């Protein structure tokens, strides 16, 4: 009965499972790119530029810098 049920539900479950698989792959790629060392270095440089231009406060800078450094070190 399990094989028959799988065959009968394939037209409905197939596209759903395929969509979920694609969504997981997109998420994996985005996470990988987001945590790439070059991307994190650029984020630090942008953060420092914002601090020096007065766009953000020193407290906001410290908080964001800590998060980025933890990601760089792989602790988060």
PDB file of N, CA, C, O and CB in Angstrom:
ATOM      1  N   UNK A   1       0.825  -1.197   0.000  1.00  0.00           N
ATOM      2  CA  UNK A   1       0.000   0.000   0.000  1.00  0.00           C
ATOM      3  C   UNK A   1       0.864   1.253   0.000  1.00  0.00           C
ATOM      4  O   UNK A   1       0.447   2.280  -0.536  1.00  0.00           O
ATOM      5  CB  UNK A   1      -0.936   0.002   1.205  1.00  0.00           C
ATOM      6  N   UNK A   2       2.051   1.197   0.585  1.00  0.00           N
ATOM      7  CA  UNK A   2       2.916   2.360   0.651  1.00  0.00           C
ATOM      8  C   UNK A   2       3.372   2.827  -0.722  1.00  0.00           C
ATOM      9  O   UNK A   2       3.429   4.028  -0.985  1.00  0.00           O
ATOM     10  CB  UNK A   2       4.110   2.057   1.504  1.00  0.00           C
ATOM     11  N   UNK A   3       3.700   1.872  -1.606  1.00  0.00           N
ATOM     12  CA  UNK A   3       4.142   2.222  -2.957  1.00  0.00           C
ATOM     13  C   UNK A   3       2.985   2.827  -3.748  1.00  0.00           C
ATOM     14  O   UNK A   3       3.164   3.807  -4.472  1.00  0.00           O
ATOM     15  CB  UNK A   3       4.704   0.979  -3.688  1.00  0.00           C
ATOM     16  N   UNK A   4       1.811   2.245  -3.607  1.00  0.00           N
ATOM     17  CA  UNK A   4       0.634   2.753  -4.312  1.00  0.00           C
ATOM     18  C   UNK A   4       0.302   4.164  -3.843  1.00  0.00           C
ATOM     19  O   UNK A   4      -0.002   5.036  -4.658  1.00  0.00           O
ATOM     20  CB  UNK A   4      -0.573   1.822  -4.095  1.00  0.00           C
ATOM     21  N   UNK A   5       0.360   4.389  -2.549  1.00  0.00           N
ATOM     22  CA  UNK A   5       0.083   5.708  -1.996  1.00  0.00           C
ATOM     23  C   UNK A   5       1.108   6.712  -2.517  1.00  0.00           C
ATOM     24  O   UNK A   5       0.753   7.837  -2.870  1.00  0.00           O
ATOM     25  CB  UNK A   5       0.096   5.667  -0.451  1.00  0.00           C
ATOM     26  N   UNK A   6       2.378   6.310  -2.564  1.00  0.00           N
ATOM     27  CA  UNK A   6       3.420   7.201  -3.078  1.00  0.00           C
ATOM     28  C   UNK A   6       3.153   7.575  -4.527  1.00  0.00           C
ATOM     29  O   UNK A   6       3.295   8.738  -4.904  1.00  0.00           O
ATOM     30  CB  UNK A   6       4.797   6.545  -2.953  1.00  0.00           C
ATOM     31  N   UNK A   7       2.770   6.608  -5.334  1.00  0.00           N
ATOM     32  CA  UNK A   7       2.486   6.875  -6.745  1.00  0.00           C
ATOM     33  C   UNK A   7       1.264   7.769  -6.919  1.00  0.00           C
ATOM     34  O   UNK A   7       1.247   8.649  -7.780  1.00  0.00           O
ATOM     35  CB  UNK A   7       2.278   5.569  -7.494  1.00  0.00           C
ATOM     36  N   UNK A   8       0.240   7.537  -6.094  1.00  0.00           N
ATOM     37  CA  UNK A   8      -0.978   8.326  -6.222  1.00  0.00           C
ATOM     38  C   UNK A   8      -0.792   9.768  -5.742  1.00  0.00           C
ATOM     39  O   UNK A   8      -1.427  10.681  -6.270  1.00  0.00           O
ATOM     40  CB  UNK A   8      -2.099   7.668  -5.445  1.00  0.00           C
ATOM     41  N   UNK A   9       0.057   9.974  -4.766  1.00  0.00           N
ATOM     42  CA  UNK A   9       0.265  11.326  -4.238  1.00  0.00           C
ATOM     43  C   UNK A   9       1.429  12.049  -4.913  1.00  0.00           C
ATOM     44  O   UNK A   9       1.692  13.212  -4.606  1.00  0.00           O
ATOM     45  CB  UNK A   9       0.508  11.262  -2.743  1.00  0.00           C
ATOM     46  N   UNK A  10       2.124  11.382  -5.822  1.00  0.00           N
ATOM     47  CA  UNK A  10       3.268  11.990  -6.495  1.00  0.00           C
ATOM     48  C   UNK A  10       2.928  13.287  -7.224  1.00  0.00           C
ATOM     49  O   UNK A  10       3.708  14.236  -7.142  1.00  0.00           O
ATOM     50  CB  UNK A  10       3.851  11.014  -7.467  1.00  0.00           C
ATOM     51  N   UNK A  11       1.801  13.373  -7.935  1.00  0.00           N
ATOM     52  CA  UNK A  11       1.499  14.639  -8.627  1.00  0.00           C
ATOM     53  C   UNK A  11       1.355  15.831  -7.685  1.00  0.00           C
ATOM     54  O   UNK A  11       1.593  16.970  -8.085  1.00  0.00           O
ATOM     55  CB  UNK A  11       0.230  14.490  -9.426  1.00  0.00           C
ATOM     56  N   UNK A  12       0.973  15.575  -6.456  1.00  0.00           N
ATOM     57  CA  UNK A  12       0.812  16.660  -5.487  1.00  0.00           C
ATOM     58  C   UNK A  12       2.097  16.863  -4.687  1.00  0.00           C
ATOM     59  O   UNK A  12       2.576  17.988  -4.546  1.00  0.00           O
ATOM     60  CB  UNK A  12      -0.365  16.366  -4.538  1.00  0.00           C
ATOM     61  N   UNK A  13       2.645  15.780  -4.170  1.00  0.00           N
ATOM     62  CA  UNK A  13       3.815  15.878  -3.303  1.00  0.00           C
ATOM     63  C   UNK A  13       5.106  16.144  -4.067  1.00  0.00           C
ATOM     64  O   UNK A  13       6.036  16.735  -3.518  1.00  0.00           O
ATOM     65  CB  UNK A  13       3.959  14.616  -2.503  1.00  0.00           C
ATOM     66  N   UNK A  14       5.178  15.717  -5.326  1.00  0.00           N
ATOM     67  CA  UNK A  14       6.395  15.904  -6.107  1.00  0.00           C
ATOM     68  C   UNK A  14       6.797  17.366  -6.229  1.00  0.00           C
ATOM     69  O   UNK A  14       7.924  17.719  -5.883  1.00  0.00           O
ATOM     70  CB  UNK A  14       6.215  15.317  -7.478  1.00  0.00           C
ATOM     71  N   UNK A  15       5.898  18.231  -6.715  1.00  0.00           N
ATOM     72  CA  UNK A  15       6.247  19.651  -6.829  1.00  0.00           C
ATOM     73  C   UNK A  15       6.532  20.310  -5.474  1.00  0.00           C
ATOM     74  O   UNK A  15       7.406  21.170  -5.366  1.00  0.00           O
ATOM     75  CB  UNK A  15       5.128  20.395  -7.524  1.00  0.00           C
ATOM     76  N   UNK A  16       5.793  19.899  -4.456  1.00  0.00           N
ATOM     77  CA  UNK A  16       6.019  20.465  -3.120  1.00  0.00           C
ATOM     78  C   UNK A  16       7.405  20.079  -2.620  1.00  0.00           C
ATOM     79  O   UNK A  16       8.155  20.928  -2.137  1.00  0.00           O
ATOM     80  CB  UNK A  16       4.932  19.982  -2.124  1.00  0.00           C
ATOM     81  N   UNK A  17       7.742  18.802  -2.735  1.00  0.00           N
ATOM     82  CA  UNK A  17       9.060  18.352  -2.293  1.00  0.00           C
ATOM     83  C   UNK A  17      10.170  19.008  -3.107  1.00  0.00           C
ATOM     84  O   UNK A  17      11.219  19.357  -2.565  1.00  0.00           O
ATOM     85  CB  UNK A  17       9.162  16.831  -2.398  1.00  0.00           C
ATOM     86  N   UNK A  18       9.941  19.174  -4.402  1.00  0.00           N
ATOM     87  CA  UNK A  18      10.928  19.841  -5.249  1.00  0.00           C
ATOM     88  C   UNK A  18      11.124  21.292  -4.858  1.00  0.00           C
ATOM     89  O   UNK A  18      12.251  21.786  -4.822  1.00  0.00           O
ATOM     90  CB  UNK A  18      10.515  19.757  -6.700  1.00  0.00           C
ATOM     91  N   UNK A  19      10.031  21.974  -4.566  1.00  0.00           N
ATOM     92  CA  UNK A  19      10.104  23.372  -4.137  1.00  0.00           C
ATOM     93  C   UNK A  19      10.839  23.495  -2.813  1.00  0.00           C
ATOM     94  O   UNK A  19      11.651  24.404  -2.639  1.00  0.00           O
ATOM     95  CB  UNK A  19       8.699  23.972  -4.015  1.00  0.00           C
ATOM     96  N   UNK A  20      10.568  22.597  -1.883  1.00  0.00           N
ATOM     97  CA  UNK A  20      11.258  22.625  -0.588  1.00  0.00           C
ATOM     98  C   UNK A  20      12.745  22.355  -0.755  1.00  0.00           C
ATOM     99  O   UNK A  20      13.569  22.961  -0.070  1.00  0.00           O
ATOM    100  CB  UNK A  20      10.644  21.598   0.372  1.00  0.00           C
ATOM    101  N   UNK A  21      13.093  21.448  -1.661  1.00  0.00           N
ATOM    102  CA  UNK A  21      14.504  21.154  -1.909  1.00  0.00           C
ATOM    103  C   UNK A  21      15.215  22.389  -2.467  1.00  0.00           C
ATOM    104  O   UNK A  21      16.312  22.733  -2.027  1.00  0.00           O
ATOM    105  CB  UNK A  21      14.646  19.962  -2.886  1.00  0.00           C
ATOM    106  N   UNK A  22      14.589  23.044  -3.428  1.00  0.00           N
ATOM    107  CA  UNK A  22      15.176  24.258  -4.012  1.00  0.00           C
ATOM    108  C   UNK A  22      15.314  25.345  -2.947  1.00  0.00           C
ATOM    109  O   UNK A  22      16.335  26.031  -2.895  1.00  0.00           O
ATOM    110  CB  UNK A  22      14.311  24.771  -5.192  1.00  0.00           C
ATOM    111  N   UNK A  23      14.310  25.505  -2.108  1.00  0.00           N
ATOM    112  CA  UNK A  23      14.368  26.515  -1.049  1.00  0.00           C
ATOM    113  C   UNK A  23      15.514  26.233  -0.085  1.00  0.00           C
ATOM    114  O   UNK A  23      16.196  27.162   0.346  1.00  0.00           O
ATOM    115  CB  UNK A  23      13.041  26.567  -0.285  1.00  0.00           C
ATOM    116  N   UNK A  24      15.738  24.961   0.261  1.00  0.00           N
ATOM    117  CA  UNK A  24      16.853  24.612   1.150  1.00  0.00           C
ATOM    118  C   UNK A  24      18.191  24.918   0.499  1.00  0.00           C
ATOM    119  O   UNK A  24      19.106  25.415   1.156  1.00  0.00           O
ATOM    120  CB  UNK A  24      16.789  23.131   1.537  1.00  0.00           C
ATOM    121  N   UNK A  25      18.310  24.624  -0.795  1.00  0.00           N
ATOM    122  CA  UNK A  25      19.565  24.897  -1.511  1.00  0.00           C
ATOM    123  C   UNK A  25      19.836  26.400  -1.596  1.00  0.00           C
ATOM    124  O   UNK A  25      20.979  26.834  -1.452  1.00  0.00           O
ATOM    125  CB  UNK A  25      19.516  24.291  -2.928  1.00  0.00           C
ATOM    126  N   UNK A  26      18.791  27.192  -1.829  1.00  0.00           N
ATOM    127  CA  UNK A  26      18.949  28.648  -1.879  1.00  0.00           C
ATOM    128  C   UNK A  26      19.379  29.178  -0.517  1.00  0.00           C
ATOM    129  O   UNK A  26      20.250  30.043  -0.423  1.00  0.00           O
ATOM    130  CB  UNK A  26      17.635  29.326  -2.328  1.00  0.00           C
ATOM    131  N   UNK A  27      18.762  28.653   0.533  1.00  0.00           N
ATOM    132  CA  UNK A  27      19.127  29.072   1.888  1.00  0.00           C
ATOM    133  C   UNK A  27      20.574  28.712   2.195  1.00  0.00           C
ATOM    134  O   UNK A  27      21.302  29.525   2.766  1.00  0.00           O
ATOM    135  CB  UNK A  27      18.192  28.428   2.921  1.00  0.00           C
ATOM    136  N   UNK A  28      21.002  27.515   1.828  1.00  0.00           N
ATOM    137  CA  UNK A  28      22.385  27.099   2.057  1.00  0.00           C
ATOM    138  C   UNK A  28      23.368  28.014   1.330  1.00  0.00           C
ATOM    139  O   UNK A  28      24.385  28.416   1.895  1.00  0.00           O
ATOM    140  CB  UNK A  28      22.585  25.649   1.605  1.00  0.00           C
ATOM    141  N   UNK A  29      23.061  28.340   0.078  1.00  0.00           N
ATOM    142  CA  UNK A  29      23.943  29.207  -0.706  1.00  0.00           C
ATOM    143  C   UNK A  29      23.996  30.611  -0.116  1.00  0.00           C
ATOM    144  O   UNK A  29      25.065  31.218  -0.049  1.00  0.00           O
ATOM    145  CB  UNK A  29      23.477  29.267  -2.165  1.00  0.00           C
ATOM    146  N   UNK A  30      22.849  31.128   0.310  1.00  0.00           N
ATOM    147  CA  UNK A  30      22.816  32.467   0.904  1.00  0.00           C
ATOM    148  C   UNK A  30      23.592  32.507   2.209  1.00  0.00           C
ATOM    149  O   UNK A  30      24.316  33.468   2.469  1.00  0.00           O
ATOM    150  CB  UNK A  30      21.372  32.912   1.142  1.00  0.00           C
ATOM    151  N   UNK A  31      23.452  31.486   3.026  1.00  0.00           N
ATOM    152  CA  UNK A  31      24.176  31.422   4.291  1.00  0.00           C
ATOM    153  C   UNK A  31      25.672  31.325   4.041  1.00  0.00           C
ATOM    154  O   UNK A  31      26.468  31.975   4.718  1.00  0.00           O
ATOM    155  CB  UNK A  31      23.697  30.231   5.130  1.00  0.00           C
ATOM    156  N   UNK A  32      26.044  30.518   3.076  1.00  0.00           N
ATOM    157  CA  UNK A  32      27.464  30.364   2.750  1.00  0.00           C
ATOM    158  C   UNK A  32      28.057  31.690   2.281  1.00  0.00           C
ATOM    159  O   UNK A  32      29.152  32.067   2.697  1.00  0.00           O
ATOM    160  CB  UNK A  32      27.656  29.285   1.669  1.00  0.00           C
ATOM    161  N   UNK A  33      27.332  32.392   1.417  1.00  0.00           N
ATOM    162  CA  UNK A  33      27.829  33.678   0.917  1.00  0.00           C
ATOM    163  C   UNK A  33      27.846  34.729   2.023  1.00  0.00           C
ATOM    164  O   UNK A  33      28.773  35.535   2.107  1.00  0.00           O
ATOM    165  CB  UNK A  33      26.968  34.165  -0.257  1.00  0.00           C
ATOM    166  N   UNK A  34      26.834  34.719   2.858  1.00  0.00           N
ATOM    167  CA  UNK A  34      26.739  35.693   3.942  1.00  0.00           C
ATOM    168  C   UNK A  34      27.869  35.522   4.943  1.00  0.00           C
ATOM    169  O   UNK A  34      28.318  36.503   5.536  1.00  0.00           O
ATOM    170  CB  UNK A  34      25.397  35.569   4.648  1.00  0.00           C
ATOM    171  N   UNK A  35      28.335  34.304   5.143  1.00  0.00           N
ATOM    172  CA  UNK A  35      29.393  34.037   6.106  1.00  0.00           C
ATOM    173  C   UNK A  35      30.769  33.917   5.464  1.00  0.00           C
ATOM    174  O   UNK A  35      31.722  33.500   6.123  1.00  0.00           O
ATOM    175  CB  UNK A  35      29.082  32.782   6.860  1.00  0.00           C
ATOM    176  N   UNK A  36      30.884  34.273   4.197  1.00  0.00           N
ATOM    177  CA  UNK A  36      32.179  34.237   3.522  1.00  0.00           C
ATOM    178  C   UNK A  36      33.097  35.290   4.141  1.00  0.00           C
ATOM    179  O   UNK A  36      32.648  36.394   4.449  1.00  0.00           O
ATOM    180  CB  UNK A  36      32.017  34.475   1.990  1.00  0.00           C
ATOM    181  N   UNK A  37      34.372  34.963   4.326  1.00  0.00           N
ATOM    182  CA  UNK A  37      35.302  35.922   4.948  1.00  0.00           C
ATOM    183  C   UNK A  37      35.345  37.279   4.244  1.00  0.00           C
ATOM    184  O   UNK A  37      35.408  38.314   4.907  1.00  0.00           O
ATOM    185  CB  UNK A  37      36.692  35.335   4.973  1.00  0.00           C
ATOM    186  N   UNK A  38      35.313  37.285   2.924  1.00  0.00           N
ATOM    187  CA  UNK A  38      35.347  38.550   2.192  1.00  0.00           C
ATOM    188  C   UNK A  38      34.119  39.404   2.460  1.00  0.00           C
ATOM    189  O   UNK A  38      34.219  40.623   2.607  1.00  0.00           O
ATOM    190  CB  UNK A  38      35.467  38.288   0.709  1.00  0.00           C
ATOM    191  N   UNK A  39      32.967  38.761   2.523  1.00  0.00           N
ATOM    192  CA  UNK A  39      31.727  39.473   2.807  1.00  0.00           C
ATOM    193  C   UNK A  39      31.750  40.066   4.209  1.00  0.00           C
ATOM    194  O   UNK A  39      31.305  41.194   4.422  1.00  0.00           O
ATOM    195  CB  UNK A  39      30.527  38.540   2.647  1.00  0.00           C
ATOM    196  N   UNK A  40      32.272  39.300   5.163  1.00  0.00           N
ATOM    197  CA  UNK A  40      32.334  39.787   6.540  1.00  0.00           C
ATOM    198  C   UNK A  40      33.336  40.930   6.681  1.00  0.00           C
ATOM    199  O   UNK A  40      33.097  41.869   7.440  1.00  0.00           O
ATOM    200  CB  UNK A  40      32.705  38.647   7.488  1.00  0.00           C
ATOM    201  N   UNK A  41      34.456  40.861   5.958  1.00  0.00           N
ATOM    202  CA  UNK A  41      35.430  41.962   5.995  1.00  0.00           C
ATOM    203  C   UNK A  41      34.818  43.240   5.413  1.00  0.00           C
ATOM    204  O   UNK A  41      35.023  44.335   5.939  1.00  0.00           O
ATOM    205  CB  UNK A  41      36.715  41.579   5.212  1.00  0.00           C
ATOM    206  N   UNK A  42      34.068  43.084   4.326  1.00  0.00           N
ATOM    207  CA  UNK A  42      33.396  44.246   3.735  1.00  0.00           C
ATOM    208  C   UNK A  42      32.380  44.837   4.717  1.00  0.00           C
ATOM    209  O   UNK A  42      32.236  46.055   4.821  1.00  0.00           O
ATOM    210  CB  UNK A  42      32.694  43.852   2.411  1.00  0.00           C
ATOM    211  N   UNK A  43      31.683  43.959   5.433  1.00  0.00           N
ATOM    212  CA  UNK A  43      30.701  44.428   6.416  1.00  0.00           C
ATOM    213  C   UNK A  43      31.389  45.215   7.524  1.00  0.00           C
ATOM    214  O   UNK A  43      30.872  46.236   7.978  1.00  0.00           O
ATOM    215  CB  UNK A  43      29.918  43.241   7.014  1.00  0.00           C
ATOM    216  N   UNK A  44      32.555  44.741   7.960  1.00  0.00           N
ATOM    217  CA  UNK A  44      33.315  45.480   8.979  1.00  0.00           C
ATOM    218  C   UNK A  44      33.762  46.838   8.455  1.00  0.00           C
ATOM    219  O   UNK A  44      33.664  47.844   9.157  1.00  0.00           O
ATOM    220  CB  UNK A  44      34.537  44.668   9.433  1.00  0.00           C
ATOM    221  N   UNK A  45      34.249  46.862   7.228  1.00  0.00           N
ATOM    222  CA  UNK A  45      34.697  48.129   6.637  1.00  0.00           C
ATOM    223  C   UNK A  45      33.529  49.100   6.495  1.00  0.00           C
ATOM    224  O   UNK A  45      33.675  50.292   6.765  1.00  0.00           O
ATOM    225  CB  UNK A  45      35.353  47.884   5.262  1.00  0.00           C
ATOM    226  N   UNK A  46      32.382  48.599   6.075  1.00  0.00           N
ATOM    227  CA  UNK A  46      31.194  49.438   5.933  1.00  0.00           C
ATOM    228  C   UNK A  46      30.738  49.947   7.296  1.00  0.00           C
ATOM    229  O   UNK A  46      30.326  51.099   7.430  1.00  0.00           O
ATOM    230  CB  UNK A  46      30.057  48.658   5.244  1.00  0.00           C
ATOM    231  N   UNK A  47      30.811  49.102   8.280  1.00  0.00           N
ATOM    232  CA  UNK A  47      30.431  49.484   9.637  1.00  0.00           C
ATOM    233  C   UNK A  47      31.335  50.599  10.159  1.00  0.00           C
ATOM    234  O   UNK A  47      30.865  51.561  10.768  1.00  0.00           O
ATOM    235  CB  UNK A  47      30.492  48.267  10.573  1.00  0.00           C
ATOM    236  N   UNK A  48      32.635  50.456   9.912  1.00  0.00           N
ATOM    237  CA  UNK A  48      33.579  51.494  10.350  1.00  0.00           C
ATOM    238  C   UNK A  48      33.319  52.811   9.614  1.00  0.00           C
ATOM    239  O   UNK A  48      33.407  53.886  10.208  1.00  0.00           O
ATOM    240  CB  UNK A  48      35.037  51.033  10.115  1.00  0.00           C
ATOM    241  N   UNK A  49      33.000  52.725   8.317  1.00  0.00           N
ATOM    242  CA  UNK A  49      32.684  53.928   7.555  1.00  0.00           C
ATOM    243  C   UNK A  49      31.455  54.631   8.132  1.00  0.00           C
ATOM    244  O   UNK A  49      31.412  55.859   8.216  1.00  0.00           O
ATOM    245  CB  UNK A  49      32.452  53.579   6.078  1.00  0.00           C
ATOM    246  N   UNK A  50      30.454  53.835   8.529  1.00  0.00           N
ATOM    247  CA  UNK A  50      29.250  54.413   9.121  1.00  0.00           C
ATOM    248  C   UNK A  50      29.561  55.095  10.450  1.00  0.00           C
ATOM    249  O   UNK A  50      29.012  56.154  10.755  1.00  0.00           O
ATOM    250  CB  UNK A  50      28.185  53.334   9.323  1.00  0.00           C
ATOM    251  N   UNK A  51      30.435  54.491  11.229  1.00  0.00           N
ATOM    252  CA  UNK A  51      30.807  55.086  12.513  1.00  0.00           C
ATOM    253  C   UNK A  51      31.541  56.409  12.292  1.00  0.00           C
ATOM    254  O   UNK A  51      31.234  57.410  12.939  1.00  0.00           O
ATOM    255  CB  UNK A  51      31.688  54.111  13.330  1.00  0.00           C
ATOM    256  N   UNK A  52      32.500  56.408  11.388  1.00  0.00           N
ATOM    257  CA  UNK A  52      33.296  57.611  11.143  1.00  0.00           C
ATOM    258  C   UNK A  52      32.481  58.737  10.524  1.00  0.00           C
ATOM    259  O   UNK A  52      32.784  59.910  10.739  1.00  0.00           O
ATOM    260  CB  UNK A  52      34.462  57.282  10.245  1.00  0.00           C
ATOM    261  N   UNK A  53      31.452  58.394   9.760  1.00  0.00           N
ATOM    262  CA  UNK A  53      30.614  59.424   9.152  1.00  0.00           C
ATOM    263  C   UNK A  53      29.495  59.881  10.088  1.00  0.00           C
ATOM    264  O   UNK A  53      28.765  60.821   9.775  1.00  0.00           O
ATOM    265  CB  UNK A  53      30.018  58.908   7.853  1.00  0.00           C
ATOM    266  N   UNK A  54      29.363  59.220  11.230  1.00  0.00           N
ATOM    267  CA  UNK A  54      28.348  59.612  12.200  1.00  0.00           C
ATOM    268  C   UNK A  54      26.979  59.015  11.953  1.00  0.00           C
ATOM    269  O   UNK A  54      26.006  59.422  12.587  1.00  0.00           O
ATOM    270  CB  UNK A  54      28.230  61.077  12.219  1.00  0.00           C
ATOM    271  N   UNK A  55      26.883  58.059  11.045  1.00  0.00           N
ATOM    272  CA  UNK A  55      25.587  57.441  10.755  1.00  0.00           C
ATOM    273  C   UNK A  55      25.092  56.561  11.901  1.00  0.00           C
ATOM    274  O   UNK A  55      23.887  56.426  12.114  1.00  0.00           O
ATOM    275  CB  UNK A  55      25.681  56.616   9.485  1.00  0.00           C
ATOM    276  N   UNK A  56      26.032  55.965  12.638  1.00  0.00           N
ATOM    277  CA  UNK A  56      25.663  55.106  13.763  1.00  0.00           C
ATOM    278  C   UNK A  56      26.443  55.522  15.001  1.00  0.00           C
ATOM    279  O   UNK A  56      27.500  56.146  14.906  1.00  0.00           O
ATOM    280  CB  UNK A  56      25.924  53.615  13.432  1.00  0.00           C
ATOM    281  N   UNK A  57      25.911  55.171  16.150  1.00  0.00           N
ATOM    282  CA  UNK A  57      26.575  55.499  17.411  1.00  0.00           C
ATOM    283  C   UNK A  57      27.680  54.488  17.699  1.00  0.00           C
ATOM    284  O   UNK A  57      27.759  53.432  17.071  1.00  0.00           O
ATOM    285  CB  UNK A  57      25.558  55.532  18.574  1.00  0.00           C
ATOM    286  N   UNK A  58      28.522  54.833  18.651  1.00  0.00           N
ATOM    287  CA  UNK A  58      29.603  53.929  19.018  1.00  0.00           C
ATOM    288  C   UNK A  58      29.064  52.649  19.649  1.00  0.00           C
ATOM    289  O   UNK A  58      29.644  51.577  19.474  1.00  0.00           O
ATOM    290  CB  UNK A  58      30.569  54.620  19.975  1.00  0.00           C
ATOM    291  N   UNK A  59      27.960  52.756  20.379  1.00  0.00           N
ATOM    292  CA  UNK A  59      27.356  51.574  20.991  1.00  0.00           C
ATOM    293  C   UNK A  59      26.833  50.624  19.909  1.00  0.00           C
ATOM    294  O   UNK A  59      27.030  49.411  19.992  1.00  0.00           O
ATOM    295  CB  UNK A  59      26.211  51.984  21.949  1.00  0.00           C
ATOM    296  N   UNK A  60      26.170  51.181  18.900  1.00  0.00           N
ATOM    297  CA  UNK A  60      25.663  50.357  17.806  1.00  0.00           C
ATOM    298  C   UNK A  60      26.819  49.723  17.042  1.00  0.00           C
ATOM    299  O   UNK A  60      26.744  48.571  16.616  1.00  0.00           O
ATOM    300  CB  UNK A  60      24.785  51.194  16.854  1.00  0.00           C
ATOM    301  N   UNK A  61      27.890  50.496  16.876  1.00  0.00           N
ATOM    302  CA  UNK A  61      29.076  49.968  16.202  1.00  0.00           C
ATOM    303  C   UNK A  61      29.652  48.792  16.981  1.00  0.00           C
ATOM    304  O   UNK A  61      29.943  47.745  16.403  1.00  0.00           O
ATOM    305  CB  UNK A  61      30.141  51.068  16.034  1.00  0.00           C
ATOM    306  N   UNK A  62      29.817  48.960  18.289  1.00  0.00           N
ATOM    307  CA  UNK A  62      30.392  47.892  19.112  1.00  0.00           C
ATOM    308  C   UNK A  62      29.549  46.622  19.047  1.00  0.00           C
ATOM    309  O   UNK A  62      30.081  45.517  18.938  1.00  0.00           O
ATOM    310  CB  UNK A  62      30.525  48.354  20.565  1.00  0.00           C
ATOM    311  N   UNK A  63      28.243  46.790  19.115  1.00  0.00           N
ATOM    312  CA  UNK A  63      27.346  45.628  19.073  1.00  0.00           C
ATOM    313  C   UNK A  63      27.445  44.902  17.729  1.00  0.00           C
ATOM    314  O   UNK A  63      27.572  43.678  17.684  1.00  0.00           O
ATOM    315  CB  UNK A  63      25.890  46.065  19.329  1.00  0.00           C
ATOM    316  N   UNK A  64      27.388  45.661  16.647  1.00  0.00           N
ATOM    317  CA  UNK A  64      27.457  45.058  15.317  1.00  0.00           C
ATOM    318  C   UNK A  64      28.830  44.453  15.056  1.00  0.00           C
ATOM    319  O   UNK A  64      28.934  43.384  14.454  1.00  0.00           O
ATOM    320  CB  UNK A  64      27.131  46.096  14.244  1.00  0.00           C
ATOM    321  N   UNK A  65      29.869  45.122  15.500  1.00  0.00           N
ATOM    322  CA  UNK A  65      31.229  44.606  15.310  1.00  0.00           C
ATOM    323  C   UNK A  65      31.407  43.274  16.033  1.00  0.00           C
ATOM    324  O   UNK A  65      32.008  42.346  15.492  1.00  0.00           O
ATOM    325  CB  UNK A  65      32.270  45.625  15.813  1.00  0.00           C
ATOM    326  N   UNK A  66      30.891  43.180  17.240  1.00  0.00           N
ATOM    327  CA  UNK A  66      30.987  41.936  18.005  1.00  0.00           C
ATOM    328  C   UNK A  66      30.302  40.792  17.266  1.00  0.00           C
ATOM    329  O   UNK A  66      30.840  39.688  17.189  1.00  0.00           O
ATOM    330  CB  UNK A  66      30.367  42.111  19.400  1.00  0.00           C
ATOM    331  N   UNK A  67      29.112  41.056  16.723  1.00  0.00           N
ATOM    332  CA  UNK A  67      28.392  40.017  15.985  1.00  0.00           C
ATOM    333  C   UNK A  67      29.177  39.563  14.762  1.00  0.00           C
ATOM    334  O   UNK A  67      29.264  38.366  14.487  1.00  0.00           O
ATOM    335  CB  UNK A  67      27.014  40.523  15.561  1.00  0.00           C
ATOM    336  N   UNK A  68      29.745  40.505  14.033  1.00  0.00           N
ATOM    337  CA  UNK A  68      30.507  40.156  12.832  1.00  0.00           C
ATOM    338  C   UNK A  68      31.756  39.376  13.207  1.00  0.00           C
ATOM    339  O   UNK A  68      32.088  38.384  12.558  1.00  0.00           O
ATOM    340  CB  UNK A  68      30.887  41.420  12.039  1.00  0.00           C
ATOM    341  N   UNK A  69      32.448  39.816  14.246  1.00  0.00           N
ATOM    342  CA  UNK A  69      33.677  39.109  14.665  1.00  0.00           C
ATOM    343  C   UNK A  69      33.358  37.706  15.141  1.00  0.00           C
ATOM    344  O   UNK A  69      34.138  36.787  14.889  1.00  0.00           O
ATOM    345  CB  UNK A  69      34.401  39.886  15.782  1.00  0.00           C
ATOM    346  N   UNK A  70      32.247  37.511  15.816  1.00  0.00           N
ATOM    347  CA  UNK A  70      31.855  36.166  16.236  1.00  0.00           C
ATOM    348  C   UNK A  70      31.569  35.289  15.025  1.00  0.00           C
ATOM    349  O   UNK A  70      31.921  34.109  15.011  1.00  0.00           O
ATOM    350  CB  UNK A  70      30.623  36.222  17.152  1.00  0.00           C
ATOM    351  N   UNK A  71      30.933  35.864  14.011  1.00  0.00           N
ATOM    352  CA  UNK A  71      30.688  35.090  12.780  1.00  0.00           C
ATOM    353  C   UNK A  71      32.003  34.748  12.096  1.00  0.00           C
ATOM    354  O   UNK A  71      32.161  33.648  11.567  1.00  0.00           O
ATOM    355  CB  UNK A  71      29.776  35.876  11.809  1.00  0.00           C
ATOM    356  N   UNK A  72      32.940  35.676  12.104  1.00  0.00           N
ATOM    357  CA  UNK A  72      34.234  35.416  11.488  1.00  0.00           C
ATOM    358  C   UNK A  72      34.934  34.256  12.210  1.00  0.00           C
ATOM    359  O   UNK A  72      35.524  33.380  11.579  1.00  0.00           O
ATOM    360  CB  UNK A  72      35.117  36.692  11.516  1.00  0.00           C
ATOM    361  N   UNK A  73      34.856  34.271  13.487  1.00  0.00           N
ATOM    362  CA  UNK A  73      35.505  33.214  14.279  1.00  0.00           C
ATOM    363  C   UNK A  73      34.709  31.910  14.285  1.00  0.00           C
ATOM    364  O   UNK A  73      35.185  30.894  14.791  1.00  0.00           O
ATOM    365  CB  UNK A  73      35.706  33.688  15.708  1.00  0.00           C
ATOM    366  N   UNK A  74      33.530  31.936  13.738  1.00  0.00           N
ATOM    367  CA  UNK A  74      32.706  30.737  13.663  1.00  0.00           C
ATOM    368  C   UNK A  74      32.085  30.344  14.992  1.00  0.00           C
ATOM    369  O   UNK A  74      31.749  29.179  15.207  1.00  0.00           O
ATOM    370  CB  UNK A  74      33.520  29.603  13.147  1.00  0.00           C
ATOM    371  N   UNK A  75      31.934  31.315  15.882  1.00  0.00           N
ATOM    372  CA  UNK A  75      31.372  31.007  17.202  1.00  0.00           C
ATOM    373  C   UNK A  75      29.871  31.197  17.249  1.00  0.00           C
ATOM    374  O   UNK A  75      29.228  30.837  18.235  1.00  0.00           O
ATOM    375  CB  UNK A  75      32.019  31.868  18.257  1.00  0.00           C
ATOM    376  N   UNK A  76      29.309  31.759  16.192  1.00  0.00           N
ATOM    377  CA  UNK A  76      27.884  32.016  16.224  1.00  0.00           C
ATOM    378  C   UNK A  76      27.153  31.008  15.379  1.00  0.00           C
ATOM    379  O   UNK A  76      25.927  31.060  15.278  1.00  0.00           O
ATOM    380  CB  UNK A  76      27.578  33.422  15.752  1.00  0.00           C
TER     381      UNK A  76
END
